[in-house]
């Protein structure tokens, strides 16, 4: 005859089975929604290898993953770029902002700007950033500047810190904290042609959008996932190496909190001139420190030491 203890064990076992089944069911629904939403994203050619390309670091466990995100303006020129690194533990994401007029080198070693390299091809832009930082980039993502703005409405709007008061197209944006919807975000993002202003504004919006997605129900609500996927299919292109299988694996592994997502500009030394146009110049010593932090999967510590990284960029000295 079964004892009361036996019955309790049976009930507990059944309860555990129900909980596990429920969790697996939610995971299945989530992964299915993510896969379906992103299955139609446009794809470009795989990133090519070339002589001297940085190699993957040897390490135990999962390596960090790096994405170069090129953000194009409505005229199809480069508005700004971001080197995003997802930590090996898949628990933090940092965006390093790269201005469109950043001084880089082309394949022959000649000076150029990041915008010029991106105009040739996304692969050229990847190569120039790999050369500048001495780091291998895993994937290329190209997005339209205003195309992703509708995602803002899915998460209920975003708050950003606006560094400079401005007015454009009937909208007034005072300095300080702003509340943005998709409508005024498009104006906010596209109204300035100044590279550093575009970099700061776009990075602020991207970081807050990512925080809003991870901090709410946008990744567990299949309808919201599908809405976000629809937006991305219209305005985002990824390299062919970023397959649906890799997207599924990343979606399953990632466990980001909203406070684990941040953005910073690449360390810059000042402003110079190339072919009669102003260019921003990277700070070689500070970039070397950044490189080490990224290689060692230590961006959390590096980010913690950046007190006010945008402030000195408002008055970059001549170089």
C-alpha positions in Angstrom: 0.0 0.0 0.0 1.3 3.4 -0.9 2.2 5.6 2.0 1.5 9.3 2.4 5.2 9.9 1.7 4.9 8.0 -1.5 2.0 10.0 -2.6 3.8 13.3 -1.8 6.8 12.1 -3.9 4.5 11.2 -6.8 2.7 14.6 -6.6 6.0 16.5 -6.4 7.4 14.5 -9.4 4.3 15.2 -11.4 4.5 18.9 -10.5 8.1 19.1 -11.5 7.3 17.4 -14.8 4.5 19.9 -15.5 6.8 22.9 -14.7 9.6 21.5 -17.0 7.1 20.8 -19.8 5.8 24.3 -19.5 9.2 25.9 -19.6 10.2 23.8 -22.6 6.9 24.7 -24.3 7.6 28.4 -23.7 11.2 28.0 -25.0 9.8 26.2 -28.1 7.3 29.0 -28.7 9.9 31.6 -28.2 12.5 30.0 -30.5 9.8 29.3 -33.1 8.7 33.0 -33.1 12.3 34.3 -33.3 13.2 31.9 -36.1 10.1 32.7 -38.1 10.5 36.5 -37.5 14.1 36.5 -38.7 13.9 33.9 -41.4 13.3 36.5 -44.1 16.1 38.9 -43.2 18.1 39.9 -46.3 21.6 38.4 -46.5 24.7 39.6 -48.2 27.8 37.6 -49.2 29.8 35.9 -46.4 32.7 37.9 -45.0 35.8 37.0 -47.0 39.2 36.0 -45.6 42.3 37.9 -46.6 46.0 37.6 -45.9 46.8 39.0 -42.4 43.2 38.9 -41.2 43.1 38.6 -37.4 42.5 35.0 -36.2 40.1 33.8 -33.6 41.6 33.7 -30.1 42.1 30.3 -28.5 40.1 30.0 -25.3 38.2 27.6 -23.2 34.4 27.9 -23.3 32.4 30.2 -25.5 34.2 33.1 -27.2 32.7 36.6 -27.5 30.9 37.3 -30.7 31.5 40.6 -32.6 29.2 42.3 -35.0 30.0 45.3 -37.1 26.7 47.3 -37.5 26.6 49.8 -40.3 23.8 52.3 -40.1 22.9 54.0 -43.3 21.1 57.3 -43.7 18.2 57.8 -46.1 20.6 58.8 -48.9 22.4 55.4 -48.5 25.5 56.9 -47.1 27.0 55.7 -43.8 25.5 57.6 -40.9 27.5 55.8 -38.1 28.8 52.3 -37.2 29.0 50.2 -34.1 31.2 47.3 -33.1 28.9 45.2 -30.9 30.5 42.5 -28.7 28.4 39.9 -27.1 30.3 38.4 -24.1 31.4 34.8 -24.1 28.9 34.2 -21.2 26.2 35.7 -23.4 25.3 37.9 -20.4 26.5 41.4 -21.6 26.5 43.4 -24.8 28.6 46.5 -25.5 28.4 48.8 -28.5 31.5 50.7 -29.5 30.5 53.7 -31.6 32.6 54.5 -34.8 31.9 57.8 -36.5 31.4 57.8 -40.2 34.4 60.0 -40.8 36.7 57.8 -38.7 40.2 57.7 -40.3 41.0 54.1 -41.3 43.1 52.3 -44.0 42.0 50.6 -47.1 43.3 47.2 -48.3 46.5 48.8 -49.7 47.1 50.7 -46.4 46.1 54.1 -47.9 44.2 56.5 -45.6 40.5 56.6 -46.0 37.3 57.1 -44.0 35.0 54.4 -42.7 32.2 55.9 -44.8 34.3 55.6 -48.0 35.1 52.0 -47.2 31.4 51.2 -46.5 30.6 52.9 -49.8 32.8 50.3 -51.6 31.3 47.4 -49.7 30.4 46.2 -46.2 33.3 43.7 -46.4 35.7 46.6 -47.0 34.3 48.4 -43.9 34.8 45.2 -41.9 38.4 44.8 -43.1 39.2 48.5 -42.2 37.8 48.1 -38.7 39.6 44.8 -38.2 42.8 46.5 -39.2 42.2 49.5 -36.9 41.5 47.4 -33.9 43.4 44.2 -34.6 40.4 42.1 -33.9 38.4 39.6 -35.9 34.8 40.5 -36.6 32.4 37.6 -36.9 29.4 39.2 -38.6 28.2 42.2 -40.6 24.8 43.8 -40.0 23.6 46.7 -42.2 20.6 48.7 -41.1 18.6 51.7 -42.4 18.9 54.7 -40.0 15.1 55.4 -39.7 13.9 51.9 -40.7 14.2 50.4 -37.2 12.3 53.3 -35.5 8.9 51.4 -35.5 10.5 49.0 -32.9 10.4 51.9 -30.5 6.6 51.8 -30.4 6.6 48.0 -29.8 8.4 48.6 -26.5 6.4 51.7 -25.6 8.9 54.4 -26.4 12.5 55.1 -25.1 14.2 57.7 -23.0 17.5 59.1 -24.2 19.9 61.7 -22.9 20.1 64.5 -25.5 23.4 66.4 -25.3 22.5 69.4 -27.4 19.2 71.3 -27.8 17.9 71.3 -31.3 14.7 71.9 -33.4 13.9 70.2 -36.7 10.8 69.6 -38.8 8.5 71.1 -36.2 9.9 69.1 -33.3 11.9 70.7 -30.5 14.4 68.5 -28.6 15.7 70.3 -25.4 18.9 69.2 -23.8 18.5 66.5 -21.2 16.3 63.5 -21.1 13.9 63.0 -24.0 11.0 60.6 -24.5 11.0 59.3 -28.1 8.4 57.5 -30.1 9.0 56.2 -33.7 7.7 59.5 -35.2 10.0 62.0 -33.4 12.9 59.4 -33.3 13.1 59.5 -37.1 13.6 63.2 -37.0 16.0 63.1 -34.0 18.2 60.5 -35.7 18.3 62.0 -39.2 18.2 65.8 -38.7 21.9 66.3 -38.0 24.7 65.6 -40.5 27.5 66.1 -38.0 29.2 62.7 -37.5 29.7 62.8 -33.7 26.1 64.0 -33.1 24.8 61.2 -35.3 27.0 58.7 -33.5 25.9 59.7 -30.0 22.2 60.0 -30.9 22.0 56.7 -32.8 23.9 54.8 -30.1 21.7 56.2 -27.4 18.6 55.1 -29.2 20.0 51.7 -30.1 21.1 51.0 -26.5 17.7 52.0 -25.1 15.8 49.9 -27.7 17.9 46.9 -26.9 17.3 47.5 -23.1 13.6 47.9 -23.7 13.5 44.6 -25.7 15.4 42.6 -23.1 13.7 44.3 -20.1 10.1 43.7 -21.2 8.0 40.9 -22.8 9.2 41.6 -26.3 11.2 38.4 -26.5 8.6 36.2 -24.9 5.5 37.6 -26.6 5.3 35.9 -30.0 3.2 38.7 -31.5 5.8 41.3 -30.5 8.6 39.1 -31.8 6.8 38.9 -35.1 6.3 42.6 -35.3 10.0 43.3 -34.5 10.9 40.7 -37.1 8.7 42.3 -39.7 10.5 45.6 -39.1 14.0 44.0 -39.3 13.1 42.2 -42.5 12.5 45.5 -44.2 15.5 47.4 -43.0 18.3 45.0 -42.0 20.8 42.9 -44.0 23.2 40.4 -42.4 26.0 38.4 -43.9 25.3 34.9 -45.1 27.4 33.4 -42.3 24.8 34.6 -39.7 22.5 31.6 -40.4 19.1 30.8 -38.9 20.8 28.1 -36.9 23.2 30.5 -35.3 20.4 32.9 -34.6 18.5 30.1 -32.8 21.6 29.1 -30.8 22.3 32.7 -29.8 18.6 33.3 -28.9 18.7 30.2 -26.6 22.1 31.1 -25.0 21.6 34.8 -24.4 20.5 35.9 -20.9 20.9 39.7 -21.0 19.5 42.0 -18.4 18.8 45.6 -19.4 21.6 46.9 -17.2 24.1 44.6 -19.1 23.8 46.6 -22.3 25.8 49.7 -22.8 27.3 51.9 -25.5 30.5 54.0 -25.7 32.5 55.8 -28.5 35.7 54.4 -29.7 38.5 56.3 -28.0 39.4 59.3 -30.2 42.4 61.6 -30.1 41.2 64.5 -32.2 40.2 65.9 -35.6 42.4 66.0 -38.7 41.8 66.6 -42.4 41.9 64.2 -45.4 41.3 65.5 -49.0 40.0 68.8 -47.6 37.4 67.1 -45.4 37.5 66.7 -41.5 38.2 63.3 -40.2 38.3 61.9 -36.6 41.4 60.1 -35.5 41.5 57.2 -33.1 43.6 57.4 -29.9 46.2 54.7 -30.5 47.1 54.0 -26.9 43.5 54.0 -25.7 42.4 51.8 -28.6 45.2 49.3 -27.6 43.6 49.1 -24.2 40.2 48.6 -25.7 41.6 45.8 -27.9 43.0 44.0 -24.9 39.7 44.3 -23.1 37.8 42.9 -26.0 40.3 40.1 -26.7 40.1 39.0 -23.0 36.3 39.3 -22.9 36.8 42.0 -20.3 34.6 44.8 -21.7 32.6 45.0 -18.5 35.6 46.2 -16.5 36.6 48.5 -19.4 33.2 50.0 -19.5 33.2 50.6 -15.8 36.2 52.8 -16.1 34.6 55.1 -18.7 33.3 58.0 -16.5 31.9 60.4 -19.2 33.2 59.2 -22.5 31.1 61.5 -24.7 32.0 64.8 -23.0 35.6 65.3 -24.4 34.4 64.4 -27.9 32.4 67.7 -28.1 35.7 69.7 -28.5 38.1 67.3 -30.1 41.5 69.0 -30.6 43.2 69.2 -34.1 45.6 66.5 -35.0 
